[in-house]
Structure formats: structure tokens, C-alpha cells
Amino acid sequence: QVQLQESGPGLVKPSETLSLTCTVSIGSISTYYWNWIRQPPGKGLEWIGYIYYSGDSKYNPSLKSRVTISVEASRNQFSLRLNSVTAADTAVYYCARGWGSTSPMDVWGKGTAVTVSS
Amino acid sequence: QSVLTQPPSASGTPGQRVTISCSGSSSNIGSHIVNWYQQFPGTAPKLLIYNIDRRPSGVPDRFSGSKSGTSASLAISGLQSEDEADYYCAAWDASLNGRVFGGGTKLTVL
């Protein structure tokens, strides 16, 4: 059973860059779409974007100017970079696998909490 | 403000049947599949229903989904205390060219 694990700093300063990595274990990163989703405290889910193992990516229009998702297939990892963060970016960040670009996300990581604060 | 609209809360007593609605538009629910996710406090969401009415392995058949036009519904029959959770609908939105979620519905079992 494929497993996903998010990793990265739990605290980021305002205006800096948030960087997270998702490691895919017990499975290949090939042939799936790899997503990032976030959930601010006490709020709902927000899709950030996805990347295909080949490098094709798509982002939420509301975050597109600040987001980059990349993949390192040889390490079975994909990463999220979010620039110029503010307190509004404080959230639990999840990585998740999608069968296709518009398909459901069937495997999720446990999530990692990121706080933006000086 | 979420693109898909869900009631913020729903409730029922054990054994009852409850439904949770999800309203969208022609660019999302009206033209793409709807999926539902279940989330318990402090845990990651779990895929509950996909492709409108299909259940992943391990999901009880008490859970069912449906769609009509630009709206979708999640039904839970034989409500149990362990069903108390947050439920989110989701779909692809062709206008936004991205995934969209509902705001979530907190289900309370009385």
C-alpha cells in the first residue's frame, strides 16, 4: 500500500518561502498525479496544485503567482514551494495521489502543520 | 467562499438516514465527476465516494452518492456514532481549471 509523508519546517517567517517535500513510499511516483492541498485552522480544504511525474503541472489560480510544484522521480519525491508567505498561509499541508488530473485523490499523507509567524 | 456550497452542519440520531447536499455549477458538478471525502478531527481526509456513487474498498454500503444536474448528495443510512465527522464534496472546475471543494459539513450524531 503506497504511503505519503510530508516533511519540512513547521515555522516560516512572513515574506519568506515555504518549502515542503512529500515522499512516496511502497510504490512508484510514475503514472499518477501528485497533489498539494491545505487546510487553515478550523477551515475547509483548498487545492494548491498538482504535478505529473513527467513534470506537467497545474495550480490553483488564486495561488498560481506564488506556487511552484516540482518532482524528483529518482527519489520518489515531489515538492511544494510557496513564496512571499503571510499569516493567511498558516495551515496543515497535505500531499495526495490522484489517479488522473481530474480524478479523485485516493491516498493522502498525514499532513504537516505550517505556521507563518515572525 | 467555496466554489461548491454545502450546509455547514447536519445531524441525525443513530439508525437514521441523513443526506448532505453539494451545490455547484455547469463548470464543475454539471460536467465533471463528484467525489466525497470524510475527515475526522486531527486526521487527513479519506476518499469516501468517487465518480458520483462508487465506494473505495472498505467503505460501508451505508454510504452512497448521487448527482442531479449541478447538485450532488451524500447519503448515510443506518447512521452510527462513528460517522460523526466532517464531509467534503469535490470536483474539477473547467472554468477555474482546477480542483474545487465544498466548505465542508460537520455531521453530528445525536
Boltz contact constraints between the chains, C-beta under 6 A:
constraints:
  - contact:
      token1: [A, 44]
      token2: [B, 103]
      max_distance: 6.0
  - contact:
      token1: [A, 44]
      token2: [B, 104]
      max_distance: 6.0
  - contact:
      token1: [A, 45]
      token2: [B, 88]
      max_distance: 6.0
  - contact:
      token1: [A, 45]
      token2: [B, 101]
      max_distance: 6.0
  - contact:
      token1: [A, 47]
      token2: [B, 99]
      max_distance: 6.0
  - contact:
      token1: [A, 60]
      token2: [B, 98]
      max_distance: 6.0
  - contact:
      token1: [A, 61]
      token2: [B, 96]
      max_distance: 6.0
  - contact:
      token1: [A, 94]
      token2: [B, 44]
      max_distance: 6.0
  - contact:
      token1: [A, 102]
      token2: [B, 92]
      max_distance: 6.0
  - contact:
      token1: [A, 104]
      token2: [B, 35]
      max_distance: 6.0
  - contact:
      token1: [A, 104]
      token2: [B, 47]
      max_distance: 6.0
  - contact:
      token1: [A, 104]
      token2: [B, 50]
      max_distance: 6.0
  - contact:
      token1: [A, 106]
      token2: [B, 47]
      max_distance: 6.0
  - contact:
      token1: [A, 108]
      token2: [B, 44]
      max_distance: 6.0
  - contact:
      token1: [A, 110]
      token2: [B, 44]
      max_distance: 6.0
  - contact:
      token1: [A, 111]
      token2: [B, 44]
      max_distance: 6.0
